[in-house]
Amino acid sequence: SVLLDMPSDVRKKFEQLITELVHQRNVTRSLIEDEVCSPRDFRWLYHLRFNYVPTAPKLTEKLRISLSNSSFYYGFEYLGIGERLVQTPLTDRCYLTLTQALR
């Protein structure tokens, strides 16, 4: 439980996980409220998606990240300081812009 005493690094991991899960919950609620039913709907494609492929031959091909019409293999990149990143609509727009620039 996050209400108990725990080592600092473990607490940070819990905080990051909770932040991510709250964001995912909000995205899910938004998709349900907007009645998004198609995997081709931009309101679905607009969000960062992760696809795990356990049968991929290479470790670097087991996780695929998609956003809009772009898709990349996860390459164990440095993702910054997680405890300082809060996902907002602006963060989502930045991810979309950067992803499209990489495409």
Secondary structure, DSSP 8 states (H G I E B T S, - for coil): -TTS---HHHHHHHHHHHHHHHHHHHHHHHHHHTT---TT-HHHHTS-EEEE-TT-SSGGGSEEEEETTEEEE--------GGG----HHHHHHHHHHHHHH-
